[in-house]
């Protein structure tokens, strides 16, 4: 059922707030270029950071920064606490690919992903307007490659499942291509392929630039960002969370939002059992060509090549559940990436290798994020465990959490993301 925000409103005595209908109208209005400013009653304006905040956000990755910006724009006083530096963990380490769900999937997670993908262009346009930093959002499309008969049959099934999906200009979202058609639009693709599925909905964003823009937008909106401030525990009054405990002392707030990524289960003693999050290492290689060698994301399974505008190409990513909190690159991981990548685009064998890195994605037992009130912790909202989907789900996660904080209902069933689910 749709999530309800009972017990989480920061509304004033009048009880007035923006409804979900207004929220949707506002989104539609912005897409049409029409200004829409809901009347928010009873919320205090962002003022001195010395005052106690309305909300504390734990974690300064793309999820925490997106929520902080959204709430600050709605005149909620926000303090964001980051254990290290903002935007240098999984959000920075990702490749920036924004993909819809597999066309066979029609559940609430797919709906969230599709909604968030549709929000991304406006999300980035607003950040450019607010900060002057361009996240380089680009609806580049994707080619998923078939190298054998089994993978070709799988792509044929995907094409059938997505046959009814259309783009705003009425082109099909998915199209099955022959080897010749594939190389006609991307000549660098291997001559040994059996075909490809073109997904025209896939986009990309330059995630380090996105994180810089979000950080700047948060500061401009009055968010109190405190880096090098790890949170060790929650301050409790019975079952109610009334603040957080850091090395620098306790900080009170009406609401606390947990966005600590792979470190989320380490805060407090009960969270690991209630909503376990574990690190999943992903290794990535950055290469450089003299000019952009192709324009679409080229992928097969969990391997992908992402072309940037300036000739850089990212090759990722491993998916290692047993690496713990170790972020080092390994010869095995790098060799495996090159072997798979060269089968897709042989010319990367001669590219200049710029660098390589690894990030720790926040994994959960069922690969779904935790979004919503945490049972047994009144006043605590989770927005974590996004695994491989933190970047693409950032706008919609911020929208959901703002709805919770402001007392608005949300119109998508979030039971699959419920913290404490079995």
C-alpha positions in Angstrom: 0.0 0.0 0.0 1.1 3.6 -0.4 3.4 4.8 2.4 1.9 7.1 4.9 3.7 9.7 6.9 1.8 9.5 10.1 3.9 10.7 13.1 6.6 12.3 10.9 5.1 15.7 10.1 6.9 19.0 10.9 3.8 21.0 10.1 2.7 24.0 12.1 -0.4 24.3 14.2 -2.6 25.0 11.2 -1.8 21.5 9.9 -1.4 22.9 6.4 1.1 21.1 4.1 1.6 20.3 0.5 -0.4 17.3 -0.6 0.9 14.5 -2.9 -1.4 15.9 -5.5 0.3 19.2 -5.2 3.7 17.5 -5.3 2.8 15.8 -8.6 1.4 19.0 -10.0 4.6 20.8 -9.1 6.7 18.2 -10.8 4.5 18.4 -14.0 4.6 22.2 -13.8 8.4 22.3 -13.6 8.7 20.0 -16.6 6.5 22.4 -18.5 8.6 25.3 -17.4 5.9 26.8 -15.1 6.8 28.1 -11.6 4.9 26.4 -8.8 5.5 27.2 -5.2 3.4 25.3 -2.6 2.4 27.1 0.5 4.4 25.6 3.4 2.9 26.6 6.7 4.5 26.4 10.1 8.1 25.4 9.1 10.9 27.5 10.4 13.1 29.2 7.9 16.8 28.2 7.5 18.6 30.5 9.9 21.7 30.2 12.0 23.4 26.8 12.0 23.9 27.2 15.7 20.2 26.5 16.3 19.1 23.0 16.9 18.0 21.5 13.5 14.7 20.0 12.7 16.4 17.1 11.0 19.8 15.4 11.3 20.9 13.5 8.2 23.6 10.8 8.8 25.7 10.4 5.6 26.9 12.8 2.9 26.7 10.6 -0.2 24.3 11.2 -3.1 21.3 10.1 -1.0 22.0 12.2 2.0 22.9 15.3 0.0 19.8 15.0 -2.2 17.6 14.7 0.8 19.3 17.6 2.6 18.9 19.8 -0.4 15.2 18.9 -0.9 14.3 19.5 2.7 16.2 22.8 2.9 14.4 24.0 -0.2 11.2 23.3 1.8 12.4 25.4 4.7 13.4 22.5 7.0 16.5 23.2 9.1 18.9 20.4 8.3 22.3 19.4 9.8 24.2 16.7 7.8 26.8 14.7 9.6 29.4 12.8 7.5 31.9 10.4 9.0 34.6 11.5 6.5 34.3 13.8 3.6 31.1 14.3 1.6 30.7 12.4 -1.7 33.9 10.3 -1.7 32.5 6.8 -1.1 30.2 4.7 -3.3 28.5 7.7 -4.9 31.8 9.0 -6.2 33.1 5.5 -7.1 30.1 4.7 -9.3 30.1 4.9 -13.1 27.1 7.2 -13.3 24.9 5.0 -15.5 21.1 5.6 -15.1 19.2 2.6 -16.4 15.5 1.6 -16.1 14.6 -1.8 -14.7 14.5 -4.9 -16.9 11.3 -4.6 -18.9 10.0 -7.9 -17.4 9.9 -6.2 -14.0 6.7 -4.4 -13.1 6.9 -4.1 -9.3 7.2 -1.1 -7.0 10.9 -1.0 -7.3 10.6 -0.7 -11.1 8.1 2.1 -10.7 10.4 4.0 -8.3 13.3 3.6 -10.7 11.3 4.8 -13.7 9.9 7.7 -11.8 13.4 8.8 -10.6 14.9 8.4 -14.1 12.1 10.7 -15.4 13.1 13.3 -12.7 16.8 13.3 -13.5 16.9 15.9 -16.3 15.1 18.5 -14.3 17.1 17.5 -11.2 20.4 18.3 -13.0 19.0 21.5 -14.7 18.0 22.8 -11.2 21.5 22.1 -9.9 23.1 24.0 -12.8 20.8 26.9 -12.1 21.6 26.8 -8.3 25.3 26.3 -8.5 26.7 26.8 -12.0 28.1 23.2 -11.9 27.0 21.0 -14.8 26.6 17.3 -13.7 26.8 16.4 -17.5 23.5 14.6 -17.6 23.1 12.9 -21.0 20.3 10.7 -22.3 22.9 8.6 -24.2 21.1 5.3 -24.6 22.6 1.8 -24.2 23.5 -1.2 -26.2 23.3 -4.5 -24.4 25.4 -7.0 -26.4 24.7 -10.7 -27.2 27.8 -12.8 -27.6 26.2 -16.2 -27.7 22.8 -17.8 -28.6 21.6 -17.9 -25.0 22.2 -14.2 -24.4 20.6 -13.4 -27.8 17.4 -15.3 -26.8 17.4 -13.3 -23.5 17.6 -10.0 -25.4 14.8 -11.1 -27.7 12.6 -11.9 -24.7 13.5 -8.5 -23.2 12.6 -6.7 -26.5 9.2 -8.4 -26.5 8.5 -7.5 -22.8 9.4 -3.9 -23.5 7.6 -3.6 -26.8 4.8 -1.4 -25.5 7.3 1.1 -23.9 7.6 4.4 -25.8 9.7 7.5 -25.5 8.0 11.0 -25.3 8.7 11.3 -29.1 6.9 8.0 -29.6 10.0 6.0 -30.6 10.2 2.5 -29.0 12.2 2.4 -25.8 13.7 -0.9 -26.8 14.8 -2.2 -30.2 16.5 -5.4 -31.1 19.4 -4.8 -33.5 21.3 -7.1 -35.9 25.1 -7.2 -35.7 25.2 -5.0 -38.8 22.7 -2.5 -37.4 24.6 -2.4 -34.1 28.0 -1.6 -35.7 26.3 0.9 -38.0 25.5 3.1 -35.0 28.6 2.1 -32.9 31.4 0.9 -35.2 33.7 0.1 -32.3 31.6 -2.9 -31.2 33.2 -6.3 -31.7 32.6 -8.1 -35.0 31.8 -11.3 -33.2 28.5 -10.2 -31.6 25.2 -11.8 -32.5 23.1 -8.8 -31.9 22.2 -6.1 -29.4 19.3 -4.6 -27.6 19.2 -0.8 -27.8 17.7 0.8 -24.7 17.0 4.4 -25.5 15.9 5.3 -21.9 19.4 4.8 -20.4 21.2 8.0 -19.5 24.4 8.9 -17.7 25.7 11.5 -15.3 29.2 12.5 -14.3 28.7 11.6 -10.7 31.7 13.5 -9.2 30.3 16.7 -10.7 26.8 15.8 -9.5 28.1 15.4 -6.0 30.0 18.7 -6.2 26.8 20.4 -7.4 24.7 18.8 -4.6 27.2 19.8 -1.9 27.2 23.4 -3.2 23.4 23.5 -3.5 23.1 22.3 0.1 25.4 25.0 1.4 23.6 27.6 -0.6 20.3 26.4 0.8 21.6 26.7 4.4 22.3 23.1 5.3 24.8 22.8 8.2 27.3 20.2 6.8 29.7 18.8 9.4 32.3 16.5 7.9 34.7 14.3 9.9 31.8 13.8 12.4 31.0 10.1 12.7 27.8 9.2 14.5 28.3 6.4 17.0 24.7 6.0 18.4 21.3 7.4 18.7 20.0 9.4 21.7 16.9 7.6 22.9 14.0 8.6 25.1 12.3 5.3 25.5 11.7 4.1 21.9 12.0 7.6 20.5 15.1 8.9 18.8 15.7 12.4 20.0 19.1 13.0 18.5 22.5 11.4 17.8 25.7 10.9 19.8 29.1 11.9 18.2 32.6 12.2 19.6 31.9 15.9 19.9 28.8 15.3 22.0 25.1 14.9 21.6 23.1 16.8 19.0 19.3 16.9 19.4 16.7 16.9 16.5 13.1 16.2 16.0 13.9 13.6 13.2 16.9 11.7 12.2 17.5 10.3 8.7 19.9 7.4 8.2 21.8 7.6 4.9 25.1 6.1 5.9 25.5 3.6 3.0 27.6 0.6 3.7 28.2 1.8 7.2 24.5 2.1 8.2 24.3 -1.0 10.3 27.2 0.1 12.4 25.3 2.8 14.1 23.7 1.6 17.3 23.4 -2.0 18.5 20.1 -3.1 17.0 20.2 -1.9 13.5 22.3 -4.8 12.1 19.6 -7.3 12.9 16.7 -5.0 12.0 18.0 -3.8 8.6 21.3 -5.4 7.7 23.5 -3.5 5.3 26.8 -5.0 4.0 29.6 -3.6 1.8 29.8 -4.9 -1.8 33.1 -4.0 -3.5 33.0 -2.8 -7.1 36.2 -2.2 -9.0 36.4 0.2 -11.9 39.0 1.2 -14.5 39.3 4.6 -16.1 40.7 4.9 -19.6 41.4 7.8 -22.0 41.0 8.1 -25.8 42.0 11.0 -28.0 38.3 11.6 -28.7 35.1 10.1 -27.7 35.1 6.6 -29.2 31.4 5.8 -28.9 28.3 7.6 -27.5 26.1 4.9 -25.9 26.8 2.8 -22.9 27.8 -0.6 -24.1 27.1 -3.5 -21.7 26.7 -7.2 -21.2 25.5 -8.5 -17.9 27.2 -6.6 -15.0 30.0 -5.4 -17.3 29.6 -1.9 -18.9 31.6 0.7 -20.8 30.6 4.3 -20.2 31.9 7.0 -22.6 32.4 10.5 -21.2 32.2 13.6 -23.4 36.0 14.3 -23.1 37.2 10.9 -24.3 37.4 9.2 -20.9 35.8 5.7 -20.8 34.9 3.8 -17.6 35.0 0.0 -17.5 33.2 -1.6 -14.6 32.4 -3.2 -12.4 33.1 -6.2 -10.2 30.6 -7.3 -7.6 32.4 -8.7 -4.6 30.3 -9.6 -1.5 33.1 -11.0 0.5 35.6 -8.1 0.4 34.4 -6.5 3.6 35.4 -2.8 3.9 38.6 -3.3 1.8 38.6 -0.9 -1.1 41.8 -2.0 -2.8 42.0 -3.1 -6.4 43.1 -6.6 -7.1 44.9 -8.1 -10.1 42.1 -10.7 -10.5 39.4 -8.1 -10.5 41.1 -5.8 -13.0 42.1 -8.6 -15.3 38.5 -9.9 -15.3 37.2 -6.5 -16.2 39.6 -6.1 -19.1 38.8 -9.6 -20.4 35.1 -8.9 -20.5 35.4 -5.4 -21.8 37.7 -6.3 -24.7 35.1 -8.8 -25.9 32.6 -5.9 -26.2 34.9 -3.2 -27.6 38.3 -4.6 -28.7 39.9 -1.2 -29.2 40.0 -0.6 -25.4 43.0 -3.0 -25.4 45.1 0.0 -26.8 43.6 2.7 -24.7 45.6 4.6 -22.1 44.8 3.5 -18.6 44.4 6.6 -16.4 43.6 5.0 -13.0 41.5 2.5 -11.2 39.6 2.4 -8.0 37.0 0.5 -5.9 33.9 1.6 -4.0 31.7 -0.1 -1.4 28.1 -0.4 -2.4 25.6 -0.8 0.4 24.0 -4.2 -0.2 21.0 -5.7 1.5 19.8 -9.3 1.7 17.2 -8.8 -1.1 19.0 -6.1 -2.9 16.2 -3.6 -2.2 16.9 -0.4 -0.3 15.5 0.5 3.1 13.2 3.6 2.8 10.8 4.7 5.5 10.3 4.8 9.3 12.4 2.3 11.2 10.3 0.1 13.6 11.1 0.5 17.2 12.9 3.8 16.6 10.2 6.5 16.6 11.6 9.5 14.8 14.1 7.6 12.7 13.8 7.3 8.9 16.0 5.1 6.8 17.1 5.9 3.3 20.0 3.5 2.7 21.0 0.1 1.2 20.5 1.3 -2.4 23.2 -1.2 -3.6 23.8 -0.4 -7.3 21.0 2.1 -7.6 22.0 5.0 -5.3 22.6 7.5 -8.1 19.4 6.8 -10.1 17.2 6.6 -7.0 18.5 9.7 -5.4 15.8 12.2 -6.7 12.9 9.9 -5.9 14.3 8.9 -2.5 14.6 12.6 -1.6 11.0 13.1 -2.7 9.8 10.2 -0.5 11.7 11.3 2.6 10.5 14.9 2.2 6.9 13.6 1.9 7.5 11.7 5.2 9.0 14.6 7.0 6.3 17.0 5.7 3.4 14.7 6.5 2.4 14.0 2.9 1.3 10.6 1.7 3.3 9.0 -1.2 1.5 7.3 -4.1 3.8 4.3 -4.7 3.7 1.1 -2.7 7.0 1.0 -0.7 6.4 -2.2 1.3 9.3 -3.8 -0.6 11.6 -1.1 0.9 10.2 -1.3 4.4 12.9 -1.2 7.1 12.6 -4.3 9.3 11.1 -6.5 6.6 11.7 -10.2 6.9 
